[in-house]
């Protein structure tokens, strides 16, 4: 079945056609590891994971690469604040980030190159740009000359005829154009002990050249999909295109996929408002981080998503309900492919939705249609739901830990005794009392199972 993706470069939803049939090359802009990632970051990382899972569901082989930015202004500043080496601070936050990916059931990319490991490749690219006359040396570093870039700004639809109101620091006195961007920053005392030797001067790379070097090195000169948040369209991805295509002479990326922003209670996230939340905040409130993943699925990835604690609590309730549906009947994996025609129709619709630019709201609504459908068996429901979860990544086969009050546990024990003594009238009465407390029981060959009503 055909796959369609919204391509930022063209502004249209397009038929996805990989460069190599059956294989997808995908690059994701990863974290800058100077602090914990927040819910806005994770919306984008969930999008990356959904794209990969959708492609794999369509039996495409995916090579996914996500960079780790471990040298830039922010990481250097953080290491100086904490009075530790750059590697110490970045490794700490990288480890934290990878743990958060696990909590969200985000698949680890096949390659996660660090910027510090690709400086040689960056220097080579910058030398090429200097040799071509597309880059030049200024007082504080090496800059890319956008005037010599073909179609610069096409991704962001920039109007280059408009003047740029930009304050230029005194050490950029010979920067030729306010829009020109840094490829290399010459060493200053503010950099501490972070510097690299290069033919054009001791210093460190600019942010944009880092991704170009890591992407080309890991996946080649032209790739299928490049992703990131909408905030990266300009200047980061715009500059990636300019420098990469100037070096290779080839189209850098065929499909640019960008995720939408998140607001919190209708307001922009900011430190001053104290509304930047991490997964630790979810755990502190007793909310499964996967409830946030469910919440993200309820909106199309391109739209503005408003986060509230009430909404994510509702997502946690829905997630628990789906897990209970899956767990209430013993699941037999041998029947995975033996679903009836009605179930096959559900599977077809699911594929249509996810292949239509990852329409997760429709796909999620379809799951609840399956749950409510009385004409398909419990086993087929489970088969479908777990099959769909290969894309959703909600771990719907994960067992929910049900906290049972002592009073209810006493009723369950009494009922088990009544059933053992074949006093089924008393057993039924106890079942009613248990349900009155908001729980239900199911008798299985493995014993009594307890669920929230």
WOURCOR-V345633 format. One record per backbone hydrogen bond with DSSP energy under -0.5 kcal/mol. CO is the residue of the C=O (numbers start at 1). NH is the residue of the N-H. If there is no record, write none. Layout:
# WOURCOR-V345633
{{CO;NH} {CO;NH}}
This chain:
# WOURCOR-V345633
{{3;16} {4;357} {5;7} {5;14} {6;8} {7;10} {7;11} {7;12} {12;7} {12;14} {14;5} {15;17} {19;21} {20;23} {22;61} {23;20} {24;26} {24;63} {25;224} {25;225} {26;65} {27;227} {28;30} {28;67} {31;33} {31;69} {32;34} {38;42} {39;43} {40;44} {41;44} {41;45} {42;46} {43;47} {44;48} {45;49} {46;50} {47;51} {48;52} {49;53} {50;54} {51;55} {52;56} {53;57} {54;58} {55;60} {56;59} {61;24} {62;64} {63;26} {64;110} {64;111} {65;28} {68;70} {68;115} {69;33} {72;76} {73;77} {74;78} {75;79} {76;80} {77;81} {78;82} {79;83} {79;84} {85;89} {86;90} {87;91} {88;92} {89;93} {90;94} {91;95} {92;96} {93;97} {94;98} {95;99} {96;100} {97;101} {98;102} {99;103} {100;104} {101;106} {102;105} {105;107} {111;66} {113;68} {114;117} {115;118} {118;122} {119;123} {120;124} {121;125} {122;126} {123;127} {124;128} {125;129} {126;130} {127;131} {128;132} {129;134} {129;135} {130;133} {134;145} {136;143} {140;186} {141;138} {142;183} {142;184} {143;136} {144;146} {144;181} {145;148} {146;149} {149;152} {151;154} {153;157} {153;158} {158;160} {159;162} {163;165} {164;166} {166;168} {167;169} {169;172} {170;173} {172;175} {177;180} {181;144} {183;206} {184;142} {184;186} {185;204} {188;191} {189;192} {191;194} {193;195} {196;203} {198;201} {202;187} {203;196} {204;185} {206;210} {207;211} {208;212} {209;213} {210;214} {211;215} {212;216} {213;217} {214;218} {215;219} {215;220} {216;220} {223;254} {224;255} {225;27} {226;257} {227;29} {228;259} {229;232} {230;233} {232;237} {233;238} {235;239} {236;240} {237;241} {238;242} {239;243} {240;244} {241;245} {242;246} {243;247} {244;248} {245;249} {252;223} {255;226} {255;257} {256;8} {256;258} {257;228} {259;230} {261;305} {262;269} {263;265} {263;307} {264;267} {267;264} {270;274} {270;275} {271;274} {275;277} {277;39} {278;281} {278;282} {279;283} {280;284} {281;285} {282;285} {282;287} {283;286} {288;291} {288;292} {289;292} {289;293} {290;294} {291;295} {292;296} {293;297} {294;298} {295;298} {296;299} {300;303} {301;260} {305;263} {305;307} {307;265} {308;312} {309;313} {310;314} {311;315} {312;316} {313;317} {314;318} {315;319} {316;320} {317;321} {318;322} {319;323} {320;324} {321;325} {322;326} {323;327} {324;328} {331;333} {332;335} {333;336} {335;338} {340;344} {341;345} {342;346} {343;347} {344;348} {345;349} {346;350} {347;351} {348;352} {349;353} {350;354} {351;355} {352;356} {353;356} {353;359} {354;358} {355;4} {355;357} {358;360} {359;363} {360;364} {361;365} {362;366} {363;367} {364;368} {365;369} {366;370} {367;371} {368;372} {369;373} {370;373} {372;374} {373;376} {377;381} {378;382} {379;383} {380;384} {381;385} {382;386} {383;387} {384;388} {385;389} {387;390} {388;391} {388;392} {389;393} {395;398} {400;402} {401;403} {402;404} {403;405} {405;409} {406;410} {407;411} {408;412} {409;413} {410;414} {411;415} {412;416} {413;417} {414;418} {415;419} {416;420} {417;421} {418;423} {419;422} {422;424} {423;427} {424;428} {425;429} {426;430} {427;431} {428;432} {429;433} {430;434} {431;435} {432;436} {433;437} {434;437} {434;439} {435;438} {438;453} {440;451} {442;444} {442;449} {444;447} {447;444} {449;442} {451;440}}
